[in-house]
Amino acid sequence: MKKLILVIALITTFVGQAQILEPVKWTTSVNKISDSEYELVATATIDSGWHLYSQDVPEDGPIPTSFSYQGSTDYLKKGNTSEEEGHTIDDPIFEMKIKYFETKADFKQRIKLKSKLPFIINGSVEFMVCDNSRCLPPTEVDLKFNVE
């Protein structure tokens, strides 16, 4: 009986883990603009069939993608995080025009240095993704930028 319960528990664990969807993978990089300015780049790689939403979506729409960066005496943020052009469609799920990204999206944040290199900037991104039949709940992912 104990073996049967153990087998059922193991099968349930494996089946449950197989259901976890992570259609967006995030990577980071840093580009030097000048001696005192750098650009933090967060790249989203999006699985086929999924849509990652813009930072600017209409009210009552999906959760917009949003970035936060841990404050530091090492740098100052310059402006807001920018994003690529993406696609704007009449979304049938939310019944409104919405901008989203397929396959890949780069988000860029300029910073001005206030200290000497190197240092690390910690941040996070909150985002929501949908496919043609469902949406996943908002997800938050930690980001790490090595400024060298």
NORWOTA-V660089 format. One record per backbone hydrogen bond with DSSP energy under -1.0 kcal/mol. NH is the residue of the N-H (numbers start at 1). CO is the residue of the C=O. E is the energy in kcal/mol with one decimal. If there is no record, write none. Layout:
# NORWOTA-V660089
NH/CO/E + NH/CO/E
This chain:
# NORWOTA-V660089
5/1/-2.2 + 6/2/-2.3 + 7/3/-2.5 + 8/4/-2.4 + 9/5/-2.4 + 10/6/-2.4 + 11/7/-2.5 + 12/8/-2.5 + 13/9/-2.2 + 14/10/-2.4 + 15/11/-2.7 + 16/12/-2.6 + 17/13/-2.2 + 18/14/-1.7 + 20/17/-1.3 + 25/45/-2.3 + 27/43/-2.1 + 29/41/-2.0 + 31/39/-2.7 + 33/37/-2.3 + 34/37/-2.2 + 38/111/-1.9 + 39/31/-2.9 + 40/109/-3.4 + 41/29/-2.9 + 42/107/-2.7 + 43/27/-3.0 + 44/105/-3.1 + 45/25/-3.0 + 46/103/-3.1 + 47/23/-3.2 + 50/47/-1.8 + 51/130/-2.5 + 52/101/-2.2 + 53/128/-1.4 + 54/99/-2.2 + 61/58/-1.6 + 65/54/-2.1 + 66/126/-2.5 + 68/124/-2.3 + 70/122/-3.3 + 76/112/-2.1 + 78/110/-2.8 + 82/108/-3.3 + 87/100/-2.8 + 89/98/-2.2 + 91/89/-1.1 + 91/96/-2.8 + 95/91/-1.7 + 98/89/-2.5 + 100/87/-2.8 + 101/52/-2.7 + 104/102/-3.1 + 105/44/-2.0 + 107/42/-2.4 + 108/82/-2.1 + 109/40/-2.5 + 111/38/-2.7 + 112/76/-2.6 + 113/36/-3.0 + 114/74/-3.1 + 115/74/-1.1 + 119/147/-2.0 + 121/145/-2.7 + 123/143/-2.7 + 124/68/-2.5 + 125/141/-2.4 + 126/66/-2.6 + 127/139/-2.4 + 130/51/-1.6 + 131/134/-2.8 + 136/129/-2.7 + 139/127/-2.8 + 141/125/-2.6 + 143/123/-3.1 + 145/121/-2.8 + 147/119/-2.5
